[in-house]
């Protein structure tokens, strides 16, 4: 009798990029005969792909590791991702961890599993980040309707609050020819929508004669794909050419996520961002001029060292005035080895939380106002899943929509009349 099939479970924290990489690594396990199970089930091997953007991400990782071990005390636990690159020896001290792999090593996880120590001591395998140069293409699968396609990795920016360059290394990407081959693989899986992901995707092709707009022009020719989204792009890299191309494309969705971080030029300078708020305002104006129905999402940080009440009001008033659709609000979190952590101009925890609360309320108002514009209008919706007797999907301009359950519509694009605005989503009716 052969030995039983080993069960492996994966759990991912953080960004879409992490999800694409976890999926690629899990495919390798399946190809080698492992049974992939949900991370909430009992498994022989648990793999945690970590984020380390905030202190909360680190805490969440530690909590999940302990939960894995309670689920199966005999299991092996491997930790990969940004937290593993930044704090490998801290992770190795967590009871139950067997293997910690850095940024360069994580795609060879299967090989390194054999090096897990039988004496119970965790193994740490990690290259210094300045030696990490390889680009490994990845894409997520399993959602059926949508896939996150990694087109770029690393970052050459030196934002004073950010650990990502320390965790992922220099900016790098594949060439367009190879990226198109991966995109074709994704299209062959019956995925209806691709989301282009990376750390700084506008930097695609850096060091070559290829650029991000060259890539999206090629992707636009893929007949097998219905929809393509740009996940997040820096305002200084979001050119008029990119906006105008997306405006004329049937495949690229009218949805942009453009990080701002602060509406105060003083704080933007302290953050070492590569633009002033006037440029950001110009980008929003250009998008809305070219694509009036476009959804625009914003990343913003509150409580950065030295942020005064007036600085925060600059941010609040700026966001209130410009035509954006929703906010992703981050409360500043001290990160070791960053320039901001040495500034010693701390904003109290209470003030940070109050400013975050104010921006969350503003975001709800922005989203409701944006969605109100589409009441009684028709939009194409890609239906993704079912919940509580409704099927749920997103419009081309990223409005979450619920309609009465009809199972054969999942993974199809249907015209829907939007009827009621519930703030976090809209109700709709199929339009005959």
N, C-alpha and C positions, 0 to 999 in steps of 0.2 A: 504493500500500500504506500502511495506517495505521501509526502508530508503535506499537511493542510495549507491552504492558501493563506498567506499573511494579509491581514486587514490594515489598511493605512488610511488615516484621516488627516485632512488639511484644514487649517483655519487661517484666515487672512485678516490682518488689521490694516487700516489706512486707505491708501489711494487706489484708483483704478489701475495704475501701473503695477502695484503689488498683486492685484487680482489676475492680471494677465500673466505675470510670472509664475504665480502659484499654479495656474491652470496648465502652463507648459511643463512644469516640473511633475505635476500629477499624471500627465499623459505618459511620461517616461516610466513611472511606476506601473501603470496599467499595462504598458507594452511588455514589461518584464514579469507579468503574471500576478501582480498584487491586486487585491480587491479593494477598491476605493469605497469608503463608507463616510457617512456624515460625522462631523467632528463631535456631535453630541452622543454618538454611539461608542460602544466599547471597541477599541482597536489595539492592534499589536504595536503600531508605530503612529505617533502623533507628530505632525509637522506644523509649527507655528511660524508664519511669515509676518514679521513685525514691522511696525511703524515707530518713528521716534520724533515726530514733529512737535509733540507737546509732552509735558510730564505725565498727563493722563494716559497717553498711549503707552508709556513705559509701565505704569501701574496696571493697566489692563492686561498687558502681556504677562506680567508676573502672576496675576490672578488666574488667567487661563491656564498657564503651565501647571499650577497647583490643582486646578480642576481636572485636567487630563489625568494626573497621577492618581487622584481619588477614583476616577472612573475605571482605571485598570492599573493597579499598583505594579504589575509586571511589565507594563508597556515601556517602550523606548521613546524618548522625546527629543526631537531635533528642533532647534530654533535658528531661523534664518532672517534676512531682511535688515532694515536700517538699524534697529536697536542692536541686532547681533553684530553689526560692523562697528558701531560706536562704543558699545559697552559689553564686549563678549565675556569678560571675566566676571562682571557683575551677574550676568545671566548664568554662568557656570556655577555660581554659588547657590542658585535657587535649587532647592531639593527636588530631585526627579529629573533634572536636565541631564541628558547623556551626550549631546553633540551640539556645538555652536559653530555655524559656518558664516564667514564674511561674504562681502559682495562678490568677490571673484570666484568663491568656491560653491555658492549655493546651487548652481546649476549642475554640479557633480554630486549632489546629495546621495544618490543611490550608491555611488562608489564609496563615499565616506562612511556610509552606514556600517560597512564591514570593519571600520576602525573603532567602533564603540567599545569601550573598555569593559572587560568582563569583571574587573575588580571594583566597578562602581564609580570610578573617577570620570568626570565629564571630559570630553575631548573638545578643544578649541582649535579650529583651523581658520586662519584669517590672515589675508595679505594686507599690508599697509595700503591705504587708499590711493596714494600716488602711483602705485604699481598696477592699479585697476584700469585697464584700457579696452578690454574686449566688449563688443556689443553683442548681446544675445537676443535675437528676435523672439517675441512672445505674443501670444494672443489667448484670450479667455474663450472657453466654450462651455456648454452645458445650460446656459440660459436660453438657448435656441433662438430667441428673437434678436439679441444684441451681443456683440463681441467687442471687447477692449483690445485694440491693436497697438502694441508698443512700437513706436517709430523712432524713439530717441531716449537716451538715458544720460544721467549726470548733469552737472551744471557748472559753468565757468563764472557765474555771478558770485558776488561776495556780499550778499545781503547780511546785515549785521545780526539779524535774529535767527538765521537759518542754519541748520546742521546738515542739510541735504548734500551739499558738496563734500562734506566729510564722510557721509554715509554711502554716497554713490559715485563719487569721483568726477572726473572731467566730462564735459559734454561730448557725446559721441552718438553716431547713428550709422545705419547701414546705407547702401546706395539705393536709388530709386528702383532699379531693376530687381534687386532682391526683395525689397519691401513690397513691390507689386506681386511677386510670387507668393509671399505670405498672405497678402490680401486676397489673392485668388483661392488659396486654401480655405480661408475663412468663408468666402462666398460659396464654396462648394458644400459647406455644412448646413445650408438652408438658413443661415443667419440673414436677417433682413436689414440690420443696421450695424455699422462699424463706428466705434468711438475711437478717435486717434488720441493716444495717450503717450505721456513721457514726462520728464521733469521740466523741460523747457522746450516744448515742441517747435516753437518758432525758430529755434536754433538748428533745426534739421539741416544736414548737409554741411555744417560748419567745417571748414578746412578743405572743402571740395568745391567744384564749380556747380553743384546742385543746391537748390534752395527749397524752402517749405512750399512756396507757391508752385514750383516745378512739380513737387510731389502731388499736391492736391489736384493739379491739372491732369496728371496721369491717372490718379484714382477716380476722377470723374468719368473716365472712359470705361469703367468696369460695368458692363451691362448687367452682370449677375447680382449687383448690389442695388438696393432701393434707396438706402439712406446712409449718409456719412455725417458724423458730428465732429467738431473740433472741441476737445475736452476743456482746455484752458490754455490761454496764450497771453504772453506779456504784452502790455499796451505798446511798448516801444518796438515790438516785433510784429504787431498787427498793422500791416501796411494798407494803404488805399487799394493797392492791387489785389490783396487777399480779400478785402471786403467786397470789392466790385466783382471779383470772380465768383464769390459765394452768392452774391445777389443774382447773378445770371445763371447759376447752376440749379438743376432739378434735383441733384443728389445731396448737395451740401445743405444741411438744415439751417433755417434762420434762427440760430441760437449760438451765442458767444458767451464764454465765461472768461472775464478779463480781471485779473487781480489788481486791486487798487492799493490795499493795505492801510493807507491813511489819506485823508483829504487835506492834510496840513503839509505844505512844502517844507517846513522846518523838520517835521517828523520824517517825511520821505527822505530828506537828506541824511538824517541820523540813521535811518534804516539802510542807507546806501542803495536806494532804488534808483533806476536809470531813467527817470522821467519826473516831471512836475505835474501837478494836477491839471494844468492847462492842456497838456498833451492828452491826458486821460479824457477830459471833457471833449476834446476834439475827436477822439476815437469814437466815443458814444454818439456824438452828433453825426459823424460820418456813417456809422452803422444805421442809425435811424433814418437818415436821409436816403440811403441806398435800399434799405430793407425795413420799411415802416413797421411791419408786424414782428420784427425780430425780438426775441427774448435775450436780455443781457443780465448775466449773473456777475456778482462782485465778491471777491474776497476782501475782508477788512479785519485789521487787528486793533484791539483796544487795549489801553494800559501799557503801551510801550514806554520804556524808561524815559522820563522827561516830558511825557505827554501831559500838558497842563489842561485845565478846564477849557480854556480858549482854544487850544489845539484840538481837543475833542469836539468842541462846537464847530470848528472849521470842517471837520470830517462829517459830522451829523448834517450840517446845513448843506454841504456840498452834495451829499448823497440824496438829501431830500429834494434838491433842486434839479438834479440831472435825471434823464429818462432811462433809469435802469429798472429791472424787473424783480430782483430778489437779492438778498445778501447772504453770504456765508460768513458768520461772525466768529472770530477767534479771539479768545482772551489771551493776552501775552503770557507766555510761559518761559521762565528762565531755562536756558539750555547751556550746558557746560561747553566750554571751548568756543563760544560765540563772542563777538565783539560787544554785543548788547549786554551780555552778562557782566561785563566789566564797567558798565557805565555808572552804576551806583546812583541812579536817580529814580528809585523805585516808586511806582504808583501802588498805593495800598490795595490789598485784595478786595476790600469792600468797594472801593471806587471802580476797580476793574469790572467787578460783577455788575455794578449799577450801569456803567457805560455799555456793557454787553447787553443788558436787559433793554436799554433804550434802543439799541440798534436792532435787536430782535423784533421789537414792536414796529420799528420803522420798516423792517423787511416784510412783515405781515401786511402792512399798509401798501407797500410797493407791489407786492404780489397780487393783492386783491384788486388794486387799481389796474394793473396790467391785464388781469384776467377779465375784469368787467368789460373791457373793450371788445371782447369776443363773444359776449352773450348774444344768442340768436344768430350767430355766424357759424359757418361750416369750416371744419379743419380736418385734414387727414390724420388718423390716429393709428399707430402701430400697437395692437393689443398684445400684452405680455403675459399676464397671469390672471388667476381668479382669486377673489377674496370676498367672503361674506355674501355670496350670491351675486356679485358683480364681476364683470371683467374690467381690467384696469390696463391702461396704456398711456402713451404720451403723444401729444400732437407734434407736428413738425417743429413748432416753436416752443416745445418743452412744457406744455401745460399738462398736468396729470389729470386724466379723465376716467370717470367710471360710468359704465352703462349696464343695463340689465343683462344678466348672464346669458351668454350664447357660446357654448364651448368650441364650436367649429370656427370661431373668429380669432382664436389665439394664434399669434404669429401671422396675422394678416393685417393689411392696411385698409381701413374703411373710412369713408366720409361720415363725420359725426357732427350733428348740430349741438353746440354747447348751450346749455339751458340755465343751470344754476351754479353760482360761484360759492363754494364752501371754503375759500381761502387757501387751504393746502391742496385742494383739488377742485375740479368742476364735474358736475353731472352732465351727461349728454344723451342724445337719442340718435340712433342710426338714421342716416339721411338717405331716403330712397331716391 
